[in-house]
Amino acid sequence: MDDLISRLSELRSQYSCFDEKERKVYHTLSEAIEALKEQRTGEWILSFDGYENTWVCSECGEEYVLYDGVISEQHYCPNCGSRMENGGEDD
C-alpha cells in the first residue's frame, strides 16, 4: 500500500497545475492518495451461534450469514468498507 501511495505522490508531482486539466489531475491524485491513507483494514472472524456460521467484521462488528457464496469472495465489508486481509481463509 505504501508503495502505491509513493508512486501516486510521484505522479502527482509531475503536474505543475498550470492549466485546468492539470489542476483536475492533481486534485484527483490528491484525493486518491488521501483515500488510500485512510483505508481501514480488517478481517472476517468466524462465529457460530449454535445454528449457523456467521462472519463478523473485525472493524465494525457487523455480522453476515452467507447463504450463497463464500466469504473469501467478500474482499470488503459491505457495512463499513474495510478491506478484508484474510478473506475468511484463516478460519
C-alpha angles and dihedrals in degrees: 000000000000090000091054091049092050092048091050090048090051091049090048091054089061091067112082096190094233098134136031095258092052091047090054092049091047091049093047092049091048091053092048092051092050092047091052092049090053096044110126121215128204141154138238113254118202115228128178118204095188093266109051142359113266126192117214126200109234091214104049103012094233113155125222133189114198114212096169121028136013130280093238087069089061103083094167134039108249090213105049103010096237115159109241114231100194103030088213092293096121094055 
